[in-house]
Amino acid sequence: MSVIAIHPLIDTQRQVTGAAFSGGTLICACVEKPVKVRTRHDLAHNHVCGCTQCWKPAGANFSIVAVVPTKDVDVLENSDKLAVVDPSALILRHACKECGVHMHGPVEREHPFQGLSFIHPERFQESGWAQPGFAAFVSSIIESGFDPSNMDAVRSRLKELNLEPYDCLSPGLMDYIATWTAKKKGVLPA
């Protein structure tokens, strides 16, 4: 098996860390009239995420996602192009209706994350944001159709990249649950 693709920015070892990043402007993928969202705060908990809810660029098995205080997030341009992906979800992911990029996702319900917004730092026009520090919901990539027999290789690759992989139960149990879910959805053969 070739090297496991995590995310284009991670796979190319692109350095993005800065000592004093204090926010910037996130831009969607539209060439004309892109959505622009400004954050006025440094990132927290930047990580790669394997869940099936986060936006991922083409070819990525994981997203890059972090949080900022919701009070420090402002839509600067083309807010009319934003729509909430799933109004019933905990994270209200506001995505561009044209290109599909998730621009910000506030948590508004009573929850430990209430008051935070999830963002995809790779969309910053500025450089210098902190690199991801861990991997979350690793087993969930199976729910996107990833071959469960390659999960040990994924976890090894994440550890090589200093991204400790995390899941709620043991990796084997989480792979089993995610495989069952993927089969039920029809993403993997039954």
N, C-alpha and C positions, 0 to 999 in steps of 0.2 A: 504494500500500500504506500502511496506517495505521502508527502507531508500533509497533515490534516489542515484544511483551511479554517481559520478561526474568524478573521475579519481582515479586509484588505489593508487597513492601517497597521494592524497587529502583525500580519504575515510579512509585511515588508520592513518591519522593525523601524518604522518611521518614528523619530523622537519628537514628542510633543510637549514634554514637561517644561514648565516654567516656574521660577521661584515665586513670582508675585502676580499670578493671574487673578484678576478681579472682575471677571465677566467679559462679555463681548456680544457680538451680533451673530445669531444663528440664521442661516439662509437656506431655504428649501432648494430643491433641484431644478426649479423652473428657470428657463432662460429669460423669458419675458415676465415682467411683473412678479418677481419672487416674493414669497412671504418672508418678512424679516422680523425676528424676535430678539429683543435685547434682554440680557441678564446683567444685573449690577452686583453680582456676588460670585465668589469663588465656588468651584464645584465641591461637592462632598460625595463620598462613597462611589467614585467612578469605578465601573466594573464592566466586564463583558457579560452578556445575559443571553441564555439559550432559550428563553421562553418564546412562545409562539405569538405573543401579543405585541412585543416591541418591533419597531421598524428596523429592518436590516437592509443594507445595500445588496445589490446583486452579487451572488457568489459567497455571501457571508453566512456562516452557521450561527454566529453570535452577533448581537448588537453591541454597541458601546453606549452605556447609559449612566447618567449621574443625576444627582439632585441639587437643586438650588431652592432657596426660600421663594415661595409663590409671590410674596409681596415685592420681590425684586425682579419680576418678569413682566415685560411690556411688549405687546405686539406693535411694531413700528409701522409696518407697511403691509397692505393687502390682506387685512383681517377677514375680508369678505370671502377669501379663498379657503378659510379654515372651517373644518367641521369635526365634531367629536366622533371618533371611530365607534365607540360603544358606550352610550350614556349610562348603562347599568354597571360598568366596570368601576373598580376602585380608583384606578388611574384614568382620568378623563383625557385621553390622548387626542390632542387637537392636531389633525393632519391636513396637509394641503390637498384640496379636492382634485387638483390637476396632476401633481407628481407623486402624491402619496406619502411624502416624508412627514413623519411625526415631529412637530415643532416644539410642543411643550405639553406636559401632562400633569395638571394639578391633582392633588388628592384633597377633595373637599369634604368627604364624609368623616365621621368620627372614627379615627384610626391613628395608630402611632405615627404615621407619615402625613397626617393632616397638616396643611400649611407648607408642604414641599411640592415642588414640580419636578417631574422627570424630564430630562432633556438628553439629546444625542450630541455630545460635545464635538464630534467630527464635523458637524454642520457649522461650527464657528468659522467666521472668516478670519479671525485672529488665531495665531498660534500661541503656544505656551501653557495650555491647560494640562492638568495632571494626567499622567497615563493611568489606565485602569489598574486596579490593585488586586483584583480577585475575579473569579468566575462564579456566576450564580445560575441556578436552574439548568445545570449542565445536562441532565438527563432529558430535559424537555426538547432538545434538538431531535430526539427520536420522533416526537409528535409532528415534526415537519417532514418526516420521511427519511431521516438519517438512519443508516444501518446500525442496529443495536450491537452487532458483533464488533463494531469498531470503537466502542465507547472507551475501552482501556487505552487505545491509542489517542483518543481525544484528551483524556485526563492526563496522559503522559505529556502530550504536547503543551497543554495548559501549564503544567508544572515546569516544563522547560522554559516557558515564557514568564515564569514567576507569577502566574495567575492561579492561586490555589483554588481548585474546583470544590464547590459546595452544592449540596443537596440536602433535603430534610432527613431522609433515611439513608441507609447504607447505599453506596452506588449500585450494587446489584439489585436491591429492592426498588430503587427509583427507576432503574432501567426496565425492570419488570412492569412497573405501573405505567410508565410512559409507552412501552411496547403495547400493552393491553389497550391503552387509550388510542394509540395510532391505528391499531387493527380495527377497533370499534368505529373510528372515523373513516376507515377505508384508505388511509394514507399508506399503510403497509398491508401486505396480503395476510389474510386470516390463517 
